[in-house]
């Protein structure tokens, strides 16, 4: 199967997008349906702030077309409050919260670490070992959910499905070969994050796919990308998709130590969402890569 390149945005409900990306007369309840006809993948952010319910995941799946994929941002309770420590019950709660309702539309799970959390090899090893890599393993882990989840959980997937995980680090101490080795051992992708130089930007390949988050070339969450910058990221994505190592990105481990593959899936999300830049930049990158329009038919507005 040829490598898939999915270009999308982080979230879909932003007031500045109305009238620029969303038509003025589009009802808010149809925003996801509209956005999912423009992009083949969207990063689901609500799950970062609170556990969602199976009914919400089922509704989002129903609002999006066949072939669409959600990536799901894992709860900040695990990454920012527990800081990965003693996280088994919390990860079990997350796995039980309704992810399976997305079915085949469930893409990679994003784990974003806080800038204040430095690299701790033993802690990271223990956490990565918790992560299930298919829905059967996730269902087994979900059985360890806390009692408060009873009555609002979904414990069985509709069918077997693999799970992918991506880790976004925001502390310079992760820029070490030991961290890269751990991620490769557990088949977890290191997020390639463009943060305007604020946090580490590493191009190490640690899994069978790439996960990119473009937060803004100069100003975090706010600045857009020029044509030259879009072209630069486009060429990097092409290289990764063909199993190659793009030029111009720092790596923590020697580039020739990356696992060898002829092709890799690439997920790329624009998170410069404070203004209209994210959807416009994502569509422009898709055009640069000649990916075409996701779906020709627009969803109904009423």
C-alpha positions as CSV (number, residue, x, y, z in Angstrom):
1,X,0.0,0.0,0.0
2,X,1.3,3.4,-0.9
3,X,2.2,5.8,1.8
4,X,-0.6,8.1,2.9
5,X,0.0,11.9,3.3
6,X,-2.7,13.6,5.4
7,X,-2.6,17.3,5.8
8,X,-5.1,18.9,8.3
9,X,-5.7,21.3,11.1
10,X,-5.7,21.1,14.9
11,X,-9.4,21.5,15.9
12,X,-12.2,23.0,13.9
13,X,-14.1,25.4,16.0
14,X,-12.5,28.9,15.9
15,X,-14.4,32.2,15.6
16,X,-11.9,33.9,13.2
17,X,-12.4,31.1,10.6
18,X,-16.0,32.2,10.0
19,X,-16.4,34.1,6.8
20,X,-12.8,33.2,5.8
21,X,-12.8,29.4,5.9
22,X,-16.4,28.7,6.9
23,X,-19.2,30.3,5.0
24,X,-21.0,33.0,7.0
25,X,-24.3,31.2,6.7
26,X,-22.9,27.8,7.9
27,X,-24.6,26.7,11.1
28,X,-22.0,25.9,13.8
29,X,-23.2,22.3,14.1
30,X,-22.0,21.7,10.5
31,X,-18.5,23.0,10.9
32,X,-16.9,19.6,11.4
33,X,-18.8,18.2,8.4
34,X,-17.5,21.2,6.3
35,X,-13.9,20.9,7.5
36,X,-13.8,17.2,7.1
37,X,-14.7,17.6,3.4
38,X,-11.6,19.9,3.0
39,X,-9.1,17.9,5.0
40,X,-8.5,14.1,5.2
41,X,-7.6,14.4,8.9
42,X,-8.2,16.7,11.8
43,X,-6.6,16.7,15.3
44,X,-9.3,16.3,18.0
45,X,-8.3,18.6,20.8
46,X,-11.3,18.4,23.2
47,X,-10.0,15.1,24.6
48,X,-7.0,17.0,25.9
49,X,-9.1,19.1,28.3
50,X,-11.5,16.4,29.5
51,X,-12.5,12.8,28.9
52,X,-15.1,12.7,26.2
53,X,-18.1,10.3,26.0
54,X,-18.8,7.5,23.6
55,X,-21.8,9.4,22.2
56,X,-19.5,12.4,21.3
57,X,-17.0,10.2,19.5
58,X,-19.9,8.4,17.7
59,X,-21.4,11.8,16.6
60,X,-18.1,13.1,15.3
61,X,-17.6,9.9,13.3
62,X,-21.1,10.2,11.9
63,X,-20.4,13.8,10.9
64,X,-17.4,13.0,8.8
65,X,-17.0,11.2,5.4
66,X,-15.7,7.7,4.7
67,X,-11.9,7.7,4.6
68,X,-11.5,10.5,7.1
69,X,-9.3,10.1,10.1
70,X,-9.2,11.8,13.5
71,X,-6.0,12.0,15.5
72,X,-6.8,12.3,19.2
73,X,-5.0,14.4,21.7
74,X,-4.5,12.5,25.0
75,X,-5.7,14.0,28.3
76,X,-3.5,16.7,29.9
77,X,-4.4,15.0,33.2
78,X,-2.0,12.3,32.2
79,X,0.7,14.4,30.7
80,X,0.5,17.7,32.7
81,X,-1.0,16.7,36.1
82,X,0.3,13.2,36.6
83,X,3.3,14.0,34.5
84,X,3.3,10.4,33.3
85,X,3.7,9.0,36.8
86,X,1.5,6.1,38.0
87,X,-0.6,6.7,34.9
88,X,-2.1,3.2,34.3
89,X,-5.6,3.9,35.6
90,X,-5.7,7.2,33.8
91,X,-4.7,5.7,30.5
92,X,-7.2,2.9,31.1
93,X,-9.9,5.6,31.6
94,X,-8.9,7.2,28.4
95,X,-9.0,4.0,26.4
96,X,-12.5,3.3,27.9
97,X,-13.9,6.8,27.2
98,X,-15.2,6.1,23.7
99,X,-12.2,6.0,21.3
100,X,-13.6,2.8,19.8
101,X,-16.7,4.6,18.6
102,X,-14.5,6.3,16.0
103,X,-14.0,2.9,14.4
104,X,-11.7,3.0,11.3
105,X,-11.6,6.8,11.7
106,X,-9.3,6.5,14.8
107,X,-5.9,7.6,13.8
108,X,-2.7,8.2,15.9
109,X,-3.0,9.3,19.5
110,X,-1.0,12.4,20.4
111,X,0.7,12.7,23.8
112,X,1.9,16.3,24.3
113,X,4.4,16.8,27.2
114,X,4.6,20.1,29.1
115,X,7.7,22.3,28.8
116,X,8.5,21.8,32.5
117,X,8.9,18.0,32.2
118,X,12.5,17.0,31.6
119,X,13.6,13.7,30.1
120,X,13.7,10.8,32.6
121,X,14.5,7.5,30.9
122,X,13.0,5.3,33.6
123,X,9.8,7.3,33.7
124,X,9.4,7.4,29.9
125,X,10.2,3.7,29.6
126,X,7.5,2.9,32.1
127,X,4.9,5.1,30.4
128,X,5.6,4.0,26.8
129,X,5.3,0.3,27.9
130,X,1.7,1.1,29.0
131,X,0.6,2.2,25.5
132,X,-1.5,-0.4,23.6
133,X,-0.7,-0.8,19.9
134,X,-4.0,-2.4,18.8
135,X,-7.6,-2.2,19.9
136,X,-7.5,-5.6,21.5
137,X,-4.7,-4.5,23.8
138,X,-6.5,-1.2,24.4
139,X,-9.7,-3.1,25.3
140,X,-7.8,-5.2,27.8
141,X,-6.3,-2.1,29.4
142,X,-9.7,-0.4,29.5
143,X,-10.9,-3.1,31.8
144,X,-8.7,-1.5,34.5
145,X,-10.7,1.7,34.3
146,X,-11.8,3.5,37.5
147,X,-15.2,3.0,38.9
148,X,-16.2,6.5,38.0
149,X,-16.2,5.5,34.4
150,X,-18.9,2.9,34.8
151,X,-22.0,3.8,32.8
152,X,-20.1,6.1,30.4
153,X,-17.6,3.8,28.9
154,X,-17.1,1.8,25.6
155,X,-15.0,-1.3,26.2
156,X,-15.1,-3.2,23.0
157,X,-14.0,-2.1,19.5
158,X,-16.2,-2.8,16.5
159,X,-13.3,-4.6,14.9
160,X,-9.6,-5.1,15.4
161,X,-7.6,-2.0,14.5
162,X,-4.0,-1.0,15.1
163,X,-3.2,2.0,17.3
164,X,-0.4,4.4,16.7
165,X,1.1,6.9,19.2
166,X,3.1,10.1,18.8
167,X,4.9,12.0,21.5
168,X,5.5,15.8,21.4
169,X,8.3,16.9,23.7
170,X,8.9,20.4,24.8
171,X,12.1,20.2,26.9
172,X,15.6,20.3,25.5
173,X,16.7,17.3,27.6
174,X,14.8,15.0,25.2
175,X,17.3,15.8,22.5
176,X,19.4,12.7,23.3
177,X,20.0,9.3,21.5
178,X,18.7,7.5,24.6
179,X,15.2,9.1,24.2
180,X,15.2,8.2,20.5
181,X,16.1,4.6,21.2
182,X,13.2,4.4,23.7
183,X,10.7,5.7,21.2
184,X,12.0,3.4,18.5
185,X,11.8,0.4,20.8
186,X,8.2,1.2,21.7
187,X,7.3,2.2,18.1
188,X,6.1,5.7,19.1
189,X,6.6,8.6,16.7
190,X,8.5,11.6,17.9
191,X,6.5,14.6,16.8
192,X,8.3,17.0,14.4
193,X,7.2,20.3,15.9
194,X,7.8,23.8,14.4
195,X,7.4,26.2,17.2
196,X,9.4,29.2,15.9
197,X,12.4,28.0,17.9
198,X,10.7,28.0,21.3
199,X,10.9,24.2,21.8
200,X,12.9,21.4,20.3
201,X,12.5,20.7,16.6
202,X,13.9,17.3,15.8
203,X,13.6,15.2,12.7
204,X,14.4,11.8,14.1
205,X,12.2,9.0,12.7
206,X,11.2,6.6,15.4
207,X,8.1,4.8,14.0
208,X,6.6,3.6,10.8
209,X,4.9,7.0,10.3
210,X,5.6,10.8,10.8
211,X,3.6,13.2,12.9
212,X,4.1,16.9,12.2
213,X,2.7,19.9,14.1
214,X,3.3,23.3,12.6
215,X,2.5,25.8,15.3
216,X,3.8,28.9,13.5
217,X,7.1,29.8,11.8
218,X,7.8,32.9,13.8
219,X,5.0,33.5,16.4
220,X,3.7,30.5,18.2
221,X,0.1,29.7,17.3
222,X,-0.3,32.9,15.3
223,X,2.1,33.4,12.4
224,X,1.5,31.9,8.9
225,X,3.8,30.2,6.5
226,X,5.2,31.8,3.4
227,X,5.3,30.0,0.0
228,X,9.0,29.2,0.5
229,X,8.3,27.7,3.9
230,X,5.3,25.7,2.6
231,X,7.6,24.4,-0.2
232,X,10.3,23.5,2.4
233,X,7.8,21.5,4.5
234,X,6.4,19.9,1.4
235,X,9.8,18.6,0.3
236,X,10.4,17.2,3.8
237,X,7.1,15.4,3.7
238,X,7.8,14.0,0.3
239,X,11.2,12.7,1.5
240,X,9.7,11.1,4.6
241,X,6.8,9.5,2.6
242,X,9.4,7.9,0.3
243,X,11.4,6.5,3.3
244,X,14.1,9.1,2.9
245,X,15.7,11.6,5.4
246,X,15.0,15.2,4.5
247,X,17.8,17.7,4.8
248,X,17.9,20.7,7.1
249,X,16.5,19.2,10.3
250,X,18.5,18.5,13.4
251,X,18.4,14.9,14.8
252,X,19.3,13.7,18.3
253,X,20.6,10.4,16.9
254,X,22.7,9.8,13.8
255,X,20.3,9.9,10.8
256,X,21.6,6.6,9.5
257,X,20.3,4.8,12.6
258,X,16.7,5.4,11.6
259,X,14.7,2.2,10.8
260,X,14.8,1.5,7.1
261,X,11.5,1.7,5.2
262,X,10.6,2.3,1.6
263,X,7.5,4.3,2.5
264,X,6.0,6.0,5.6
265,X,2.6,7.6,6.3
266,X,2.8,11.3,7.1
267,X,0.3,13.2,9.2
268,X,0.8,17.0,9.3
269,X,-1.4,19.4,11.2
270,X,-1.3,23.2,11.3
271,X,-1.8,24.5,14.8
272,X,-1.4,28.2,14.0
273,X,-5.1,28.6,14.8
274,X,-5.3,32.1,16.4
275,X,-5.9,33.5,13.0
276,X,-7.1,32.2,9.7
277,X,-3.6,30.8,8.8
278,X,-4.2,27.2,9.7
279,X,-6.8,26.1,7.1
280,X,-5.3,28.3,4.4
281,X,-1.8,27.0,5.0
282,X,-3.0,23.4,5.1
283,X,-4.8,23.8,1.8
284,X,-1.8,25.5,0.3
285,X,0.5,22.6,1.4
286,X,-1.9,20.0,0.0
287,X,-1.9,21.9,-3.3
288,X,1.9,22.0,-3.3
289,X,2.0,18.2,-2.8
290,X,-0.6,17.8,-5.5
291,X,-2.9,15.9,-3.1
292,X,-6.0,17.4,-4.6
293,X,-9.2,18.3,-2.9
294,X,-10.2,15.8,-0.2
295,X,-13.9,15.6,-1.4
296,X,-15.5,17.3,-4.3
297,X,-19.0,17.5,-2.8
298,X,-19.5,20.0,0.0
299,X,-21.7,19.0,2.9
300,X,-25.1,20.6,3.4
301,X,-25.2,23.9,5.3
302,X,-28.6,23.6,7.0
